[in-house]
């Protein structure tokens, strides 16, 4: 199972674009490429959002 990546700006899921061994991420909401160094992982998104009780 692939790990999901999220945009650091809008927190929406990113689209993975892989070609010739390189991986790039694109945000369909911000309409921009996102560096693999700046993406957010699923656990980072969950830590940022407060848990409802």
N, CA and C of each residue as an Amber inpcrd file, in Angstrom:
protein
   159
   0.8410000  -1.1840000   0.0000000   0.0000000   0.0000000   0.0000000
   0.8880000   1.2480000   0.0000000   0.5820000   2.1850000  -0.8580000
   1.3500000   3.4150000  -0.9460000   0.9510000   4.3630000   0.1690000
   1.9440000   5.0630000   0.6870000   1.6750000   6.0540000   1.7240000
   1.1600000   7.3260000   1.0670000   0.1480000   7.9170000   1.6380000
  -0.4340000   9.1340000   1.0790000   0.4070000  10.3410000   1.4690000
   0.4720000  11.3030000   0.5550000   1.2130000  12.5430000   0.7930000
   0.2240000  13.7030000   0.7060000   0.4640000  14.7260000   1.5260000
  -0.4520000  15.8570000   1.5900000   0.2840000  17.1730000   1.3680000
  -0.4280000  18.1370000   0.8060000   0.1100000  19.4560000   0.5020000
   0.3580000  20.2310000   1.8040000   1.5280000  20.8580000   1.9500000
   1.8050000  21.6290000   3.1620000   0.9970000  22.9300000   3.2380000
   0.4580000  23.3830000   2.1110000  -0.3070000  24.6280000   2.0740000
  -1.7730000  24.4060000   2.4050000  -2.4380000  23.5190000   1.6370000
  -3.8850000  23.3470000   1.7870000  -4.2790000  22.0580000   2.5100000
  -3.3230000  21.1930000   2.7850000  -3.5310000  19.9310000   3.5090000
  -4.3810000  18.9160000   2.7390000  -4.4950000  19.0870000   1.4140000
  -5.2320000  18.1400000   0.5710000  -4.2620000  17.0790000   0.0570000
  -4.8130000  15.9330000  -0.3480000  -3.9820000  14.8420000  -0.8420000
  -3.3220000  15.2080000  -2.1720000  -2.0580000  14.8140000  -2.3210000
  -1.2900000  15.1170000  -3.5200000  -1.3450000  13.9680000  -4.5110000
  -1.1640000  14.2980000  -5.7760000  -1.0930000  13.3130000  -6.8380000
   0.3870000  13.0090000  -7.0910000   0.7390000  11.7340000  -7.1220000
   2.1170000  11.3290000  -7.3730000   2.3330000  11.2010000  -8.8680000
   3.3800000  11.8520000  -9.3630000   3.7560000  11.7660000 -10.7720000
   5.1440000  11.1380000 -10.8080000   5.2260000   9.8880000 -11.3070000
   6.4990000   9.1790000 -11.3420000   6.9030000   8.9280000 -12.7870000
   8.1440000   9.2780000 -13.1070000   8.6690000   9.0590000 -14.4530000
  10.1830000   8.9130000 -14.3910000  10.6950000   7.9190000 -15.0640000
  12.1510000   7.7030000 -15.1740000  12.8360000   7.6450000 -13.8100000
  12.2000000   7.0670000 -12.8340000  12.7940000   6.9240000 -11.5170000
  12.6480000   8.1280000 -10.6060000  12.1090000   9.2030000 -11.1110000
  11.9140000  10.4050000 -10.2900000  10.4590000  10.4800000  -9.8360000
  10.2400000  10.9800000  -8.6390000   8.8870000  11.1340000  -8.1160000
   8.6270000  12.6070000  -7.8170000   7.5470000  13.1130000  -8.3600000
   7.1220000  14.4850000  -8.1160000   5.6890000  14.4680000  -7.6150000
   5.3170000  15.4840000  -6.8770000   3.9650000  15.5800000  -6.3420000
   3.3000000  16.8290000  -6.8860000   2.0020000  16.7100000  -7.1770000
   1.2430000  17.8300000  -7.7170000  -0.0220000  18.0040000  -6.9050000
  -0.3170000  19.2440000  -6.5220000  -1.5430000  19.5510000  -5.7880000
  -2.5870000  20.0640000  -6.7780000  -3.6850000  19.3420000  -6.9000000
  -4.7550000  19.7350000  -7.8070000  -5.5590000  20.9210000  -7.2800000
  -5.4310000  21.2350000  -5.9980000  -6.1670000  22.3530000  -5.4100000
  -5.3750000  23.6540000  -5.5150000  -4.0740000  23.5990000  -5.2220000
  -3.2080000  24.7740000  -5.3340000  -2.6910000  24.9570000  -6.7600000
  -2.7840000  23.9010000  -7.5590000  -2.2910000  23.9110000  -8.9540000
  -0.7980000  24.1990000  -9.0230000  -0.0160000  23.4710000  -8.1860000
   1.4260000  23.6490000  -8.2090000   2.1360000  22.3490000  -7.8580000
   3.4130000  22.2670000  -8.2630000   4.2520000  21.1410000  -7.8880000
   4.7080000  21.3340000  -6.4510000   4.8340000  20.2250000  -5.7330000
   5.2650000  20.2700000  -4.3410000   6.5150000  19.4070000  -4.2140000
   7.5370000  19.9330000  -3.5980000   8.7850000  19.2050000  -3.3880000
   8.5540000  18.0130000  -2.4740000   9.2420000  16.9170000  -2.7540000
   9.1040000  15.7300000  -1.9150000   9.6400000  15.9830000  -0.5020000
  10.4750000  17.0000000  -0.3400000  11.0050000  17.3410000   0.9820000
   9.9960000  18.1090000   1.8320000   9.0100000  18.7250000   1.1950000
   8.0680000  19.5500000   1.9570000   6.6910000  18.9120000   2.1240000
   6.4910000  17.7170000   1.5900000   5.1740000  17.0770000   1.7120000
   4.9030000  16.6790000   3.1570000   3.6410000  16.5450000   3.4810000
   3.2250000  16.0800000   4.7930000   2.7470000  14.6420000   4.6770000
   3.0800000  13.8300000   5.6530000   2.6260000  12.4410000   5.7020000
   1.3000000  12.3840000   6.4530000   0.6090000  11.2520000   6.3340000
  -0.7120000  11.1020000   6.9510000  -0.6620000  11.2970000   8.4660000
   0.3730000  10.7760000   9.1270000   0.4580000  10.9190000  10.5810000
   0.6930000  12.3610000  11.0010000   1.3730000  13.1560000  10.1580000
   1.5860000  14.5690000  10.4600000   0.2770000  15.3550000  10.3510000
  -0.5670000  14.9780000   9.4060000  -1.8810000  15.6210000   9.2490000
  -2.7430000  15.3260000  10.4730000  -2.7120000  14.0790000  10.9380000
  -3.5270000  13.6910000  12.0870000  -3.0600000  14.3830000  13.3580000
  -1.7580000  14.6200000  13.4900000  -1.2280000  15.3130000  14.6730000
  -1.6620000  16.7750000  14.6860000  -1.7550000  17.4070000  13.5170000
  -2.1290000  18.8220000  13.4370000  -3.5870000  19.0620000  13.7360000
  -4.4530000  18.1380000  13.3030000  -5.8850000  18.3280000  13.5240000
  -6.2420000  17.8750000  14.9270000  -6.9580000  18.7100000  15.6680000
  -7.3450000  18.3320000  17.0370000  -8.3630000  17.1940000  17.0030000
  -8.1880000  16.2590000  17.9270000  -9.1010000  15.1190000  17.9940000
 -10.3910000  15.5290000  18.6830000 -11.5070000  15.1760000  18.0680000
 -12.8100000  15.4940000  18.6590000 -13.1560000  14.4530000  19.7030000
 -13.6980000  14.8880000  20.8140000 -14.0550000  13.9510000  21.8840000
 -15.5220000  13.9840000  22.1630000
